[in-house]
Amino acid sequence: MKRNIVGVMTIALVSAFLFTACGSGDKGPAELAIKAAEEAFNASKGEAAKYIPDEVKSLEGTLAALKEKFAKGNYTEVIPEAKSFAEKAKGLLDAAKAKKEELTKTWTEFDQGVPKMVAAIQSRVDMLSKSKKLPANLTAEKFADAKSGLAAAKEEWAKALESFKAGNLADAVSAAKSVKDKAVAAMETLGMQVPAGAK
């Protein structure tokens, strides 16, 4: 009976030793895999963060989790996951390029339409300001709202242009959309025809 117990314990110890040896044997490859994954991520995250910040943040979390697994000695899990991560990191630039093209197209549309809307509102406000009487469907309060909306739109458009010139496309598009919404509201208040593409 004692011999059996000794035999079982010996097998258990040998198995544990082999498992540890195999695990530590994967440490080097796992370390290299994480390093390659991190380098791939660092090479693309700067540019990608301008256009797809959420994806970059998500991958930062994944990389942190990978490093944690490595620290815990889960080397066999780390290797394939790090390789998969590196592929995703390499794809960041393509995703960022696609987003940049999409934002550029949207900005171009805003840049062509919004200034014309603002100019049309200004013209209408100037004309109504000179008029002795406002149209029946336009109260003095609504007219004041439209004028303050126009002033805010002009100010925000200037910020949108600054963002665009600085290369912050996402901020520029966001600001331009806000200007468009203000312009549409002002046009509706003033009883003007809103361009079909702006609705």
C-alpha positions in Angstrom: 0.0 0.0 0.0 2.8 2.3 1.0 4.6 1.5 -2.3 1.4 2.5 -4.2 1.2 5.8 -2.4 4.9 6.5 -3.0 4.4 5.6 -6.7 1.4 7.9 -7.0 3.3 10.8 -5.3 6.3 10.3 -7.5 4.1 10.4 -10.7 2.4 13.6 -9.3 5.8 15.3 -8.6 7.2 14.3 -12.0 4.0 15.6 -13.7 4.2 18.9 -11.8 7.9 19.2 -12.7 7.2 18.6 -16.4 4.3 21.0 -16.3 6.5 23.7 -14.7 9.3 23.0 -17.2 7.0 23.3 -20.1 5.4 26.4 -18.8 8.8 28.1 -18.1 9.9 26.9 -21.6 7.2 29.1 -23.1 8.2 32.2 -21.2 10.8 33.3 -23.8 8.4 32.9 -26.8 5.6 34.5 -24.8 7.8 37.5 -23.9 8.8 37.9 -27.5 5.2 37.6 -28.7 4.1 40.4 -26.3 7.0 42.6 -27.3 6.1 42.2 -31.0 2.4 42.9 -30.2 3.3 46.0 -28.2 5.6 47.3 -31.0 2.9 46.8 -33.6 0.5 48.7 -31.4 2.9 51.6 -30.7 3.6 52.0 -34.4 0.0 52.7 -35.2 -1.8 53.9 -32.1 -0.7 57.6 -32.5 -2.3 58.1 -35.9 -5.2 55.8 -35.2 -6.1 57.6 -32.0 -7.0 60.7 -34.1 -9.7 58.9 -35.9 -10.7 55.7 -34.0 -10.0 56.5 -30.3 -12.4 53.9 -29.0 -10.7 51.1 -30.9 -7.3 52.2 -29.6 -8.6 52.4 -26.0 -10.1 48.9 -26.3 -6.7 47.5 -27.6 -4.9 49.2 -24.7 -7.1 47.3 -22.3 -6.5 44.0 -24.2 -2.7 44.6 -24.1 -2.8 45.3 -20.3 -4.8 42.0 -19.8 -2.1 40.1 -21.9 0.7 41.5 -19.7 -1.3 40.5 -16.6 -1.6 36.9 -17.9 2.1 36.9 -18.6 2.9 38.1 -15.1 0.8 35.3 -13.7 2.8 32.7 -15.8 0.0 31.8 -18.3 2.6 31.7 -21.1 0.8 29.1 -23.3 -2.3 31.3 -23.4 -0.3 34.5 -24.0 1.5 33.4 -27.2 -1.6 32.9 -29.6 -3.4 35.8 -28.0 -0.4 38.1 -28.5 -0.1 37.1 -32.1 -3.8 37.8 -32.7 -3.4 41.1 -30.9 -0.5 42.0 -33.2 -2.6 41.4 -36.3 -5.4 43.6 -34.9 -2.8 46.3 -34.1 -1.4 46.2 -37.7 -5.0 46.6 -39.0 -5.5 49.8 -36.9 -3.9 52.0 -39.6 -6.2 50.7 -42.3 -9.2 51.3 -40.1 -7.9 54.8 -39.3 -7.4 55.5 -43.0 -11.0 54.5 -43.8 -12.3 56.6 -40.9 -10.2 59.6 -42.1 -11.7 59.3 -45.6 -15.2 59.1 -44.2 -14.6 62.2 -42.0 -13.0 64.1 -44.9 -16.0 63.4 -47.1 -18.5 64.5 -44.4 -16.4 67.7 -43.7 -16.4 68.6 -47.4 -20.2 68.3 -47.5 -20.5 70.5 -44.4 -18.0 73.0 -45.8 -19.9 73.4 -49.0 -23.3 73.7 -47.4 -23.1 75.3 -43.9 -21.5 78.6 -44.9 -24.2 79.2 -47.5 -26.9 78.5 -44.9 -25.3 80.9 -42.4 -25.0 83.6 -45.1 -28.7 83.1 -46.1 -29.8 83.4 -42.4 -27.6 86.6 -42.0 -29.3 88.1 -45.1 -32.8 87.3 -43.8 -31.9 88.7 -40.3 -30.5 91.9 -41.9 -33.7 92.3 -44.0 -36.1 91.7 -41.1 -34.0 94.0 -38.8 -34.7 96.9 -41.3 -38.4 96.0 -41.6 -40.8 98.0 -39.5 -42.9 95.0 -38.8 -42.1 91.3 -38.4 -44.0 88.6 -40.3 -47.2 87.4 -38.6 -45.7 84.0 -37.7 -42.5 85.5 -36.2 -42.6 87.0 -32.7 -39.9 89.4 -31.4 -38.8 86.7 -29.0 -38.4 84.1 -31.7 -36.6 86.6 -33.9 -34.2 87.3 -30.9 -33.7 83.5 -30.6 -32.9 83.2 -34.3 -30.3 86.0 -34.0 -28.6 84.5 -31.0 -28.6 81.1 -32.8 -26.9 82.8 -35.8 -24.2 84.3 -33.6 -23.6 81.0 -31.9 -23.4 79.2 -35.3 -20.8 81.7 -36.6 -18.7 81.3 -33.5 -18.8 77.5 -33.6 -18.1 77.5 -37.4 -14.9 79.4 -36.7 -13.9 76.8 -34.1 -14.8 74.0 -36.7 -12.4 75.7 -39.2 -9.7 75.9 -36.6 -10.0 72.2 -35.8 -9.9 71.3 -39.4 -6.8 73.4 -40.1 -5.1 71.7 -37.0 -5.9 68.3 -38.5 -8.5 67.4 -35.8 -11.1 66.1 -38.3 -13.3 64.4 -35.8 -13.7 67.6 -33.8 -14.2 69.7 -36.9 -17.0 67.4 -38.2 -18.6 67.4 -34.7 -18.6 71.2 -34.5 -19.8 71.5 -38.1 -22.8 69.2 -37.4 -23.7 71.4 -34.4 -23.5 74.5 -36.6 -25.7 72.9 -39.2 -28.3 71.9 -36.5 -28.3 75.5 -35.2 -28.6 76.9 -38.8 -31.6 74.6 -39.5 -33.3 75.7 -36.3 -32.8 79.4 -37.1 -34.1 78.9 -40.7 -37.2 77.1 -39.5 -37.8 79.9 -36.9 -37.4 82.5 -39.6 -39.8 80.7 -42.0 -37.0 80.0 -44.5 -36.7 77.0 -46.9 -34.2 74.5 -45.4 -32.0 72.8 -48.0 -33.0 69.2 -48.5 -29.6 67.8 -47.7 -29.5 69.7 -44.4 -32.6 68.1 -42.9 
